[in-house]
Amino acid sequence: MPYTFMQRLIAEGRAPNAERLARQGSLLRMDSTWPWVSSVAWSSMMTGVNPAKHNIFGFIDRDPATYKQFIPTSQNMRARTLWEVLSDAGKRVIVVNVPVTYPPRPVNGVLVGCFLSPSLEKAVYPPSYLPTLQSLGYIVDADPWKARESKDLALQEVNSVLDARIRTLFHMLDHEQWDYLHVHVMETDRLHHFLWQQMEEGHATYAPAFYDFYRRIDDMLGELAGRLDENTTLVWMADHGFCTIKKEVYVNRWLMDNGWLHLRNVPPDRKKGLDEIDPRSVAYSLDPGRVFIRVQGREKEGSVPPGAAYEGLRDEIAAAALELTDPDSGERIFQAAFRREELYHGPYLEQAADLILAPYDGYDPKGPLYKEDLTFKGDELVGMHTHDDAMLYVGGQTIPQSRFSVLDVMPTLLDLMGVSPPPGLDGKSLL
């Protein structure tokens, strides 16, 4: 639910409940993280610290010594979460479906893991709460592979899962004791990835279906607000914005074209993954736009000496990235090339990419090891995340609009609940 899209829905009269709530609180635009993937953004939101302190840098990561790739989970999370801090303060929490909460860590209450959960049976803490979720027909996530088959199946998937999410929300609201209740609706993200372009272009079938989905979201917000008492604060947020994809951009193809990356086999053996990188290589990339320098002593078969050689190569790649243009339109692809220490600080900085390439809206950097072309425009995934169009709503509060980020959400929520923040947070309360 990007901020500008929410404001558009309100202006067009498509979200009457959101419009009413906006008058009763503060609806604010906020920044996401770099990169703007949900695993990084939500990890930063729920801990109030940057990735070098919580250790989640993307949806996929690698062990630099072995090149084994893995999907970071809560087991890789190195910071205390909002609900763990609240639990320590004696608050009872219920948390459902927030990214990077699988496997569920113990809390004072109930925690239901995210889309990374392999099954509902493995997603629930305490396990004794599983029968309740099963009775509600709870669904962990929409099936993204089924959704890829057609736009119609995508709509069926997101609406079915939203049904289950709403049932669960109101059951917990009515039947559980809680001080903090948090239900994450992942289906908006799925809808945006598969149908955002059709919505923007006014497609005869899919644009109305897209708006109808948001009518359901607005109805849910209205019913929820109407059932909360005056001592309860309603908060909703989106961890990033969205836009239509102009092109996917294959960063490893670009690195190969510039002589920074070589592969043992072209095309590579996909079963071997990063093992396909030839020792002559000096850099490679993982989603989305994260460039790693093959530093000696850090990376497997590292070829770049630390110090001046490393910094010189990093400067060279960063400068070239800012000059890279779309071969068809001539538009620049990247607006910034951040060195990791410009974005992050903390004990896990060495796990971060050496460069984080920040694209202009519409250019979606991807990390396949081999592609024949630099760019591609497909029709399956048509929407991509954006950095500066995330959203935060806080009911009953007057908060002036200013530049802030997802890092500020946790200390704001702790402030609302009268709980002291733990030391070392990077965010600050907006109150």
Buried (B, 14 or more C-beta within 10 A) or exposed (E): BBBBBBBEBBEEEBBBBBBBBBEEBBBBBBBBBBBBBBBBBBBBBBBBBBBBBBBBBBBBBBEBEEBEEEEBBBEBBBBBBBBBBBBEBEBBBBBBBBBBBBBBBEBBBBBBBBBBBEEBEBBBBEEEBBEBBEEBEBBBBBBBEEBBEEBEBBBBBBBBBBBBBBBBBBBBBEEBEBBBBBBBBBBBBBBBBBBBBBBBEEBEEBBEBBBEBBBBBBBBBBBBBEEEEEEBBBBBBBBBBBBBBBBBBBBBBBBBEBEBBBBBEEEBEEEEBBBBBEEBBBBBBBBBBBBBBBBEEBBBEBBBEEEEBBEEBBEBBBEBBEEBEBEEEEEBBBBBBBBBEEBBBBEBBEBBBBBBBBBBBBBBBBBBBBBEEBBBEEEEBBBBBBBBBBBBBBBEBEBEEEEBBBBBBBBBBBBBBEBEBBEEBBBBBBE
